[in-house]
Amino acid sequence: MEKNILVAYASKRGATAEIAEKIGEVVRQNGLQADVLPVNKVRDLTPYRAVVLGSAVYIGLWRRGAVKFLRENENRLSEIHVWLFSSGPTGSGDPLEITEGWCFPESLRPLIERIQPRDITCFGGKLDLKTMNFIEKMIINKVKAPVGDFRNWEAITKWAKNIGGSLFRRGD
């Protein structure tokens, strides 16, 4: 088996994809090989010793593609090292505090427990009104969601370094 890591993501407007790219970059800096791909482009997990999966979150739900990826690859994912992240809450501060510890949709709990990821986290998201349609803007306005880029690149980098360090320590 190759010593590759897959960083797969489901993104609507590119903010989660940018987080995945950063994670891939940091993992590569740790001397590991990493492929960064949208979930719908992943065909085979056989070459990978580890998977990092991230999904944008909308109204408390992961993107359909990320959920499908988890379900279709459950057996393989339960055999290798897996890390999961959500991207989406907006507002100043720690996303885990903003979401009161929420990291993934409750409906995915049984599936995620079977896979047993090494870690699960939540990163702040990005809301750019210029990329949204009229209905989305109305919803954002109605719920008074903070608009802006709330991704913490330092926290993302630190999390990715821990992944790389963990894989090197394990020597798998």
C-alpha positions in Angstrom: 0.0 0.0 0.0 1.2 3.5 -0.8 1.9 5.9 2.0 -0.7 8.4 0.6 -3.2 10.5 2.5 -6.5 11.5 0.8 -8.0 14.8 1.8 -11.5 14.7 0.4 -14.1 17.5 0.7 -17.6 18.5 -0.2 -17.8 22.3 -0.8 -20.5 24.5 -2.2 -18.7 27.7 -2.9 -15.1 26.8 -2.4 -14.4 27.8 1.2 -14.2 24.1 2.4 -12.1 23.2 -0.6 -9.6 25.9 0.4 -9.4 24.4 3.9 -8.8 21.0 2.4 -6.1 22.4 0.2 -4.4 23.9 3.2 -4.6 20.6 5.1 -3.0 18.8 2.1 -0.3 21.4 1.9 0.6 21.0 5.6 0.5 17.2 5.4 2.9 17.4 2.5 5.2 19.7 4.5 5.4 16.8 7.0 6.9 14.6 4.3 3.8 12.7 3.4 2.1 12.3 0.1 -1.4 13.9 -0.1 -4.1 14.0 -2.7 -6.7 16.7 -2.3 -9.9 15.9 -4.2 -13.6 16.7 -4.1 -15.6 13.6 -2.9 -17.2 13.1 -6.2 -13.8 12.6 -7.9 -12.6 9.9 -5.5 -12.9 6.5 -7.2 -10.8 4.1 -5.0 -9.5 4.3 -1.5 -7.1 1.4 -1.9 -4.0 3.6 -2.4 -4.6 5.5 0.8 -3.5 4.8 4.3 -5.5 7.6 5.8 -8.4 9.9 4.8 -9.3 13.4 6.0 -12.8 14.2 5.0 -14.4 17.7 5.3 -17.8 19.0 4.5 -19.4 22.4 4.4 -22.3 22.7 6.7 -25.6 24.3 5.7 -28.5 24.5 8.2 -26.7 21.9 10.4 -26.3 19.4 7.6 -23.3 18.1 5.7 -23.2 18.3 1.9 -24.9 15.2 0.3 -21.6 14.2 -1.4 -19.8 13.9 1.9 -22.6 11.8 3.4 -22.6 9.6 0.3 -18.8 9.2 0.5 -19.0 8.1 4.2 -21.8 5.6 3.5 -20.2 4.1 0.3 -16.8 3.8 1.9 -17.7 2.8 5.4 -15.9 -0.6 5.3 -12.6 0.8 4.0 -12.8 3.9 6.3 -13.2 1.7 9.3 -9.9 -0.1 8.4 -7.7 3.0 8.0 -7.0 6.3 9.9 -9.7 8.9 9.4 -10.1 12.5 10.5 -13.3 14.5 9.9 -14.0 18.2 9.8 -17.0 20.4 9.3 -16.8 23.9 8.0 -19.5 26.4 8.4 -20.3 28.4 11.5 -19.7 32.1 11.2 -19.0 34.6 13.8 -16.0 35.6 16.0 -14.6 33.0 18.4 -14.0 29.3 18.6 -16.3 27.4 16.2 -16.7 24.6 18.8 -17.9 27.2 21.3 -20.2 28.8 18.8 -21.8 25.4 18.0 -21.7 24.3 21.6 -19.4 21.4 20.7 -21.3 20.3 17.6 -18.9 18.7 15.0 -21.2 16.8 12.7 -24.9 16.1 12.1 -26.5 13.9 14.7 -28.0 11.7 12.0 -24.4 10.6 11.1 -23.5 9.5 14.6 -24.0 5.7 14.1 -22.0 5.7 10.9 -19.2 7.9 12.4 -19.0 5.7 15.5 -18.6 2.6 13.3 -15.7 4.3 11.4 -14.1 5.6 14.6 -12.2 8.6 13.4 -9.0 9.7 15.1 -10.4 13.2 15.5 -13.4 15.3 14.5 -13.4 19.1 14.6 -15.3 22.1 13.3 -13.7 25.1 11.6 -15.3 28.5 11.0 -16.8 29.1 7.6 -17.1 31.9 5.1 -20.3 33.7 4.1 -19.9 35.9 1.0 -23.1 37.6 0.0 -21.8 38.2 -3.5 -21.9 34.5 -4.2 -25.4 33.9 -2.9 -28.7 34.0 -4.6 -31.7 36.1 -3.5 -33.3 33.4 -1.4 -30.0 32.5 0.4 -29.5 36.2 1.1 -33.0 36.4 2.6 -32.3 33.4 4.9 -28.9 34.9 6.0 -30.6 38.2 6.8 -33.5 36.5 8.6 -31.3 34.4 10.9 -28.8 37.3 11.3 -25.9 35.1 10.4 -22.6 36.9 10.6 -21.2 37.6 7.1 -17.4 37.3 6.4 -14.5 34.9 6.4 -14.2 33.2 9.8 -11.8 30.5 8.9 -8.9 30.3 11.4 -5.9 29.3 9.2 -3.6 29.0 12.3 -6.0 26.4 13.9 -6.4 24.6 10.5 -2.6 24.4 10.2 -2.2 23.2 13.7 -4.8 20.4 13.2 -3.2 19.3 10.0 0.3 19.2 11.6 -1.2 16.9 14.3 -2.5 14.6 11.6 0.9 14.4 9.9 2.7 14.0 13.2 0.3 11.2 14.2 0.9 9.3 11.0 4.7 9.6 11.4 4.6 8.4 15.0 2.4 5.4 14.1 4.7 4.4 11.2 1.9 2.7 9.4 
